[in-house]
Amino acid sequence: MESKLFQWLKANKNKLLPHKSSSDKGDPCYQVRLVEGLFDPAESAEVLLSLLNYKIKFHTVQLLNLKETNNSNPENSQKRIEELRAAKQEVTDLVVEARNKDLILEIHSTVKIIPKKRSE
């Protein structure tokens, strides 16, 4: 059985395609609409918490790798994990409140991608 997130992604694949534009500095950038629409609280929780959990997992792995090398400062990764956990709690509270008040949630999430040269 497909998850609601996977079903939504299949139904909205055209909305997810990158759109080319320019950044504030005139650099080319691409915008991808990750999430767009109205969701009941359970769907909202599945979409948003899945994204947050993935990012927490990503930064946790990064943090472990940094600690193993002993050459890098893991403070930024640790700080980001804490921020993401706080955001996860806020989203959870919002979803519970929406469910208790029989509300739906309108969610818009766009990712802006700006290709940059590596600094030397």
N, C-alpha and C positions, 0 to 999 in steps of 0.2 A: 504494500500500500504506500503510495507516494505521500510525503509530508505536504502540509498546506503551503509551506514555503516553496518547495519544489514545484508544486502545481502553479503557484503564483508566478514563479520565475518563467515557467514555460508560457504562460498566458501573456506575460508582459515583456517578452524578449525584445520586442522592437523599441520599447521605452528605455532599455538598458544599453542600447548602442551608443558609442561615444559620439559626441557632437564637438566639432572643432570650433574654437573661438580664440580670443586673445586675452592674456592676463592683463592685470593693471599696468604692467610695465611693457606691454606690447608683445611679450613672448607668446608663441603659440601654445595653447592649452586645450585639453580635452576634458569634457564634462560627461560623466556617466551618472545617470539617474539610477541609484541602487534600489530605492524604495519610493513608491509613489502611489498613494491611494488611501482609501478608507478601510480600516480593519477593526474587527471586534477585538475585545481585550485578549482573548486567547491567541488569536492570530498575531496581534501586536507583540505579545510576549514572545511567541515563537520566533518572529523575525528579528526583533531588537535584541533579545537576550542571546540568540544564536550568534549574532554579529559581535556582541560584547564578549561573550565567552570565548569566541575564536581569537579576538584581539588579546584577551588576558592570557590565553594559552600561548600565543605567539610571543608575547613579551616575557612570559615565564621561561620559555625555552631560550630566548635571547639572553636573559639574565643568567641562566645556568651556564651558557656558553661563555659569557663574559667572566664569570667567577672562575671558570676552569683555566682561562688564559692568564689570569692575574696581571694582564697588561692594561686592562681597561677599567674605567670607572663605572660600576653598575648602578650608580645612584639614579641616573635618568630612567633606566628601565624600571627600577623599583618604584620611582615616583609615578611613572605612567601606569603601572599595574594598580597602584593605589587610586589613581584618578578613574581608571576604568571600573574598578570595584565600586567606587562611590556612584558612578554613573549607573551601574547595574542596579544598585539599591534604589536610586531615584526612579529608574524605569519600572522596577518591580512595584514600588509604591504607587506610581501613576497608573499602572495597569490594574492593580487591585482596586484603586479608587474608581477607575472607569467601570470595572466590572460591578462594583457595589452600587454605583449610580446608574447602571444600565446605559452606559455611553459607548460610542464608537470613537476610534482615534484616527485622525487624519495625519498621515506621516509622509514627509518629504525628506529625502536624503540624497544629496548629490555629491559626488566625489570629483574634485578638480585635479587634473593631472598636468603638470607643467614639466616637460623635458628640460633638464639642466645639464650642463657640462660638470664633470667632477672637478672639485677644487684641487689645485696642485699643491 
